[in-house]
């Protein structure tokens, strides 16, 4: 079977060969693109209900050119990223825990600008993974790791032999040697199941928390800025495997919003304050590069409304996604509630590999 999970493969290749190298590395090319918490606050994105696993360092969302977001993945403690620590697994196989809080140290910062003819909104957001549960029990996690380890130790040995044969004068601890070996590994076929790689890529359960704040600039004047929205929310995600590479993802979502810039027609200004409580869910099917989904969110509190949107996303390559949504959004101050978005999401890292 062709290696379709290069990221976890190279993590383990580097991790398991650490006795032969002074450096560990993680391949970053297949890391996912972040979902903007700043756009989520403004309800100006195709999908509000999202989760952020391991994501690229820089992300740009241009689903709508008048509503653009920028995201940055922060790493507070790089010592926690060695080997499988990148995913929240630390220590030896006997020390593996099926649940991890390690990704809490890697939040995603987000900024967004939303503009129309009369107003501009600027938002900032923060999203963190609070909890990751890899599998139903520890035994399933360690058994899949041991199978995976045996397979790739063989592959590493074969790739090392081939690299030495092609470049007998290279030092095995050098970066050039590792780069050549990784290219050889990428062409090799996997002869054993890769359940462990799937667990890393799609853990059984994740819990994310987020917060965001925005400022409104009526009449597009800097001096007229005022508080707009403040929000706190949480997203729980369940990943269920269907077949070899397909998944059904189930999401549960809850959010509190304080909107300090509700438009009052009688005063012709944004001076009213509403408090909202949103709750809902999403179902998404992932088929290799294509994802289709549907989300429904009910709004209560000072306003009674709902959002019902169908979603489509296509992965063009490791750094480029096409995503769109169509359906009913929450009603805006102008009375519009039609959601029609289709655009591009970019994501990239400074380097293709993370070194220690």
N, C-alpha and C positions, 0 to 999 in steps of 0.2 A: 504494500500500500504506500502510495506517495505521501511524503510528509506534508500535511496541510496545517500543522501547528508548529511552525518554525520557532516561534517565540519561546514556549516552554521547553522545547527540545534543546535549544541553544543555552538556555538557562542551566539546564541539568548537565549538558555537555561541559560547560565551563565549571560548574560546581563540582562535578564528579572528578574532573581532571585537575583539581586544585593541587594535588600532590605533585603534579608535573609542571605547575605554573605558579608564579607568585601573584598573579592577577586573576580576578574573577570578572565576568562581564555578563550583561543581560542584553539580548537583542531587543530593540525597541520598535522595530518596523511595524509589527502587528498590534501594538498597543492601540486601544480604542480612542476615539475622539470624544472629548468631554461634552456634556450637555450643560448649557449656560443657566446658572441659577439666577443671574440678573434678568435674562429674558423671561424666565419662569415667573418671576415676581410681576412682570408687566403683562403676562398672558399673551405675549407677542411671539410665540414660537409654535411650531406645528404640534410638538409633544410637550405637555407640561409635566406629565408623570414619567420620570426617567430615573435611572440609577447610574452612578459613576464608579465603575470599577477602576482598575489600573488604566490611566488615561495619558495621552500625549502631553508633553510639557507646554506646548503652545497650541491654542485652538482658535479658529475664527468661524463664526456662524453668519452666513449671508443668505438665510432663507428669504429675507426681504431686505432690499438695499436701503430702505429707510429705517430698518431696525437691525443693527449690526452689533454683535457681541464679540468680546475678546476674553479668552480664558487662559489661566496660567496655573500649572500644577506645582505646588510647593513641596519641597522635601526638607523637613526640619532636621532629620537625623539620618544621614546617609549610611551610618554604620548598621542601620536596621535593614538595609537593602541587599546585603550580601546573599548570594545564592538564592534559595527559595524564600528568604526574608522579603524579597520584593513583593511576594504575594501574601505575606503574613505568616508563613511557616518558618519556624525558627528551631535551631538545635538539631540534634540527631533524629533519626526516624522514630526512636522510642519516645522522644520528647514532643513529637507532633501533637497538636491539639486540633480537634475538628472545628473549634470555634476560635476566632482570632479578632482582637481589637487593634492590631498593629497598624492598619491603614489609617487610623485616626491621626497619625503623625504626617499624613500626606494630603492636606486639604487642597481643594481647587478654588482659586480666586477668580472672580468673573466681573467684567464690566460691560455695560451695554449702553448704546445710544439709540433712542427712538425719536424720530422727527416727522412732523407734518407741517402744513402751511402756517399754522398759528402757534404751535407749542413744540418744545423739545424736552425730552425726559432723559436723565442720566441716572443709571443704576449701578450698584455694586453688589456682589453676592459672594457667599462662602458656602461650599458644600464639602462634607466629609463623610467617609464611610465609617460608621460607628461599629458595625459588627459584620463579620463574614463567617458563615457556617459552610464548611467545605463539603461535608457528607453526613449521612445519617449517623454513622458511628466511627470511632477511631480505627477500628480494625479494617473497615473498608478502605479508609484513607491510606493506612500503612501497607496493606496488601497491594493496592494498585501502585504505590510508590516502589515497592520492592520489585514488582514485575517490570516496571518502567526502567528502574535503575539497571537491572540485569541486561536488558536490551541495549541500552545506550552505552554501557561500559564496553560491550562488544563493538558497537559502532565507533566509539572513540578510539579503541585500539586499532581497528582497521583503518580509520582515517589518519591516525598518527603514522601508521606504517606506510601508507600511500604518500603522505606529505614528506616523510623522511626519504622515501624512494625518489620522489621528484626533486627534492631540495635537500640533499644530504649535508650541506654546509650550514643550514639554518639552525640556530639554537632553539630548542623546544620551548624555552621560556619566553621567546621573543614575540612581540605583537604580530609580526609578519607571519610567523609560523602559525599562530592561532587563526589569523585571517584566512590563510590558505586552507587550513584544516576545516574551518567553518564552511567554506565554499564546497569542499568535498562532502561534508556531512549533509549539506543541503541537497545534494544529488543522490544520496543513498536512500534506499527503500526501507521502510519499517516492516519488520516481519512479525511483530507482536502487537497486541492491542495497546492503544495509547489512552487508557482510561484516566490515568493520572494527569496527562496534559489537558484532557477535557475538564477535569475537576478544577484545575487552576484557572482555565479560561472561563468556565461557567460554574461557579460554586452553587451549591444547592440553595442558599439563602443569603441575602445581604440586607442590611438596614442602613440607610443614609439619612443624615439630618442636614438641614440647610437654613440659611438666613440671608436676607437681602434688604436693601434700603435704596430709595430713589428720591431724586429731586426733580421738581417740575419748573420749567422756565416758560411762563406764559408770554405770549407775544415774541418769543425767541429773544428775550432780553436778559442778559446775565444778571443785571441788578434786580430783576423781578423774581429771583429764584425763591421757591418755597418747598417745604416738606411735601412729599408725594405719598409714597407707600412704604410700609414696614411689614415684613412677612417672616414667618417661621413655619417650617414644614418638615415632614418626615415621609420617607418612601421605603416600603418593604417589598422585596423582590424574591419570587420563587422561580427557580429555573428547573424545568422538567424536560428530560431528554426524550426525543421521539425519533427512533431509527438511529442511523449511524452518526449523522452530523446535524440533524435538525432539532430545534428546541421550541417549546412553548413557554413563554415567560408570563407570569402572573404578578401584577403590581397592586399594592394597596397604598393609598395616599391620603394624608390629612394635612391641612394648612390653616393657619390663622393669618388674616390680613387686616391691617389698619390703613385705611385710605383717607389721608388728610387733604386730598385735592379733588373732591367730588364737585362737578360743575353744577352751579345753581343758575338756572335760566333767569330768575327774577332779579338777581344781582349781576348777572353776566360775569361771574368770576368762579374760581375754584376754591371755595371757602368752606364747603360742608365736609363733615367727617363721617365715614361709615366704617363699621367693623364687620368683617365677613369670616365665616367658617366654611371651608371647602373640604369635601371628602369624596372619594371615588376610587376607581380602579381602571386598570388597563390590561388587555390581553394582547400579546404580540407573538407572532410566529417567525422564527429565524430559519432561513434556508440558505446556507452558505453565504452568498453575497446579498441576498434579498431578504428584507423584513417587511411584514405587513402587520398592522395592528389597529386596535380601536380603543379609545379611552372615553370614559364618561365621568364627569365631575359635577356634583351637586353643590350649589352655593346657598347658604343660609345666613342668618344674622340680620343685618340691616337691609339686605337685598335678597330676593328669592329668584334664583336664576340657575342655569345649568350649561354645561359645555359637552358637546357630543361630536367627536372628530374621528374620522378614519385616517390612518397614517400609512405612509409608504417610504421605505428607505432602501437605497441601492449603494453598495460599496464598490466604487469604481476601482480604487486601489487602496493601499495601506494608508494613504494620506488624504484621500478625497472621497466624500460621501455625497450622494444626492438624496434630499429628503423633502417630503411634501405632506400637506395635510388638507383635508376638505371636510367641512361640516359646520356646525353651529358653535360659535365662541360665546363667551360672556358678552353681554350687551355693552357697547361703549357709550360715552357721553353723547355721541351724535345719533345714537339709536341703532347703529350697525351691529350685526352679530354674525355675519357670514365669514367663515374662515376659509381662505384660499391662499395657501402658501406653498411655494416650491422653490428650492434654492440649493446652495452648495455649502457644505461644511468642510473646512480644512483643518488638518492637525499635523504637527511636525515636532520633532525634537532637535536640539542642537547637534546631537550626534546620533548615529544609528545604534550605538551601543553605550551602555552605562558601565563605566569602569570604576574599580576600587583600588 
